[in-house]
């Protein structure tokens, strides 16, 4: 054990004769504990919110989506299907028809989008996990639909009400004057289930079968508005997207989930970074107490410093004593704060101590990356604060 470290440890864990310095040291330690605890809890909270939001996106957006650059729809040719079959990185794909429609139910009207999907769709999107009753578009009934909970509320529409259908109208293509009674393609559907998700998602889509959407819009065989894909490894989504874009050509647009939700991801990352900066500032303010405590300790131990200097200790070694003392004070405070933070995160995950709503606990997630960020941040700041405090020591100060 080095001489400076030994003395620093003694100074840290031994009470001084001055009670004011002991109190200041305790306050400084408490500030570091609270700062590190708060920083870790905030980062864990944002990680939980990010995971929770991503789970909602998993129920609404595919890993990859292919649309046409020219026109709203296109035909899935044999060449396109061969590209999908040759790629082992693509797990599944689904044909999708999407179009803006008018909804009518019991004299209430809303604008939404129909989304006609084939039987493979639930392998692409985890929509079935967000269903209220678990009844997806099955084969038991024809002309069925699944709508969002928010849309159901706006239309005052119940589930499995076969006496009153939901009317879907789509404007017929064309120009010039048209009679209102003959201006729409129309179909009646019965709602068999509701899905949950973000408010925007819940009010946007009415899911029907692909064949039903194809018949409603008078589409040809294999005509779609998009193709949605599931990949084997989501970490390679960008790479697979670029490969598909090169093979499909400029007539098609290939987007990843991140590109489809670019604004959302930017907002989450920005909020996370700003929160990190704010709580890092709080830690910096708390470390001013550490600087003050070390300076008070230096003044209190001035006679001891003269003795050490007389015994042969250099000014550099004496500076190192108090730099190490400040660093150890910060380090142990950080460890205590992180220990409490980790315990609180696991308690929240296990027992849902804090609730957003009656049925939804505030999401948190333990990540080693957050632990490393807090360790690195406070270690660096603690080292800088300790160096600032110990820089007060000089040969003139000791000899006076």
ABEGO torsion letter per residue (X at the ends): XBAAAAAAAAAAABBBABAAAAAAAAAAAAAAAAAAAAAAAAAAAAAAAAAAAAAAAAAABBABBBBBABEABBBBBAAAAAAAAABAABABBBBBBBBBBBBBBGGBBBBBBBBBBBAAAAAABAAAAABAAGBBBBAABBGBBBBBAAAAAAAGBBBGBAABBBBBBBBBBEBEBBBAAAABBBBBBBBABBBBEBAAAAAABBBBBAAAAAAAAGBBBGBBABBBBBBABAAAAAAAAAAAAAAAEAABBBBBAAAAAAAAAAAAAAAAAAAAAAAAAAAAAAAAAAAAAAAAAAAAAAAAAAAAAAAGBBAAAAAAAAAAAAAAAAAAAAAAAAAAAAAAAAAAAAAGABBABAABBBBBBBBAAAAAAAAAAAAAAAAAAAAAAAAABBAAAAAX
